[in-house]
Amino acid sequence: MYEWNFALLWDYRWLLLQGMGMTIALTAAIVFGGLAVGLTSAICLLSPYRLLRVVSLGFIEVFRCTPILVQLIWFYYALPILAGVEMTPMTASVLALSLYGGSFYAEIIRGGIVSIDPGQSEAAAALGMTPAKTMRRIVLPQALRRMMPAMMNQSILQFKNTSLVSVLAVPDLVYQSQMIAHDSFRPLETYTAVAVAYFMILFPLTLFVRHRERKNGEKR
């Protein structure tokens, strides 16, 4: 029978903490970037200009319909060759994951915007408000409350997607755990501890999302 020995991980605690710090920082960057990309794409989808709608829809479908692991590898290995620019593993990871997440955020934001009664925008226009001001001060604040649970669910997925950046040698939690497993010859303990760490962070967030969903349901 296998004898578990989690005590050995104490010797690698700083590597694990550094990896977790990198994972959290990377998640913050790609969530912020994804929201910016998603908002821009959603507004373009609702634009009266056909070209903007077509470009935005094309972007969304390309990133939603291709695996994120393939996108990471493509951005790191292929894009520098095509664009003639140097791409660090971190830059490629942030760019790929932000665009990938943005394609999903875009549909969430678009759905939230179109769920608002058009009469409110018409009333704002009658009062002399510009479309941009109407969107910023009337539509988006209401839409944000409705789409918050879905956006948080997508952000949780983004957190889990960061585990894939280890293929580019970004020193996140998974990459550091691989180094520890190779050094200690204890992969079971190492990867079990990593799984527990992910669970301890994400489970409270999923409970909060469910709570927000119930709150939104009660208000409706």
Secondary structure, DSSP 8 states (H G I E B T S, - for coil): -----GGGGGGGHHHHHHHHHHHHHHHHHHHHHHHHHHHHHHHHHT-S-HHHHHHHHHHHHHHHSS-HHHHHHIIIIIHHHHH-----HHHHHHHHHHHHHHHHHHHHHHHHHHTS-HHHHHHHHHTT--HHHHIIIIIHHHHHHHHHHHHHHHHHHHHHHGGGGGGGT--SHHHHHHHHHHHHS-HHHHHHHHHHHHHHHHHHHHHHHHHHHHHHHHH-
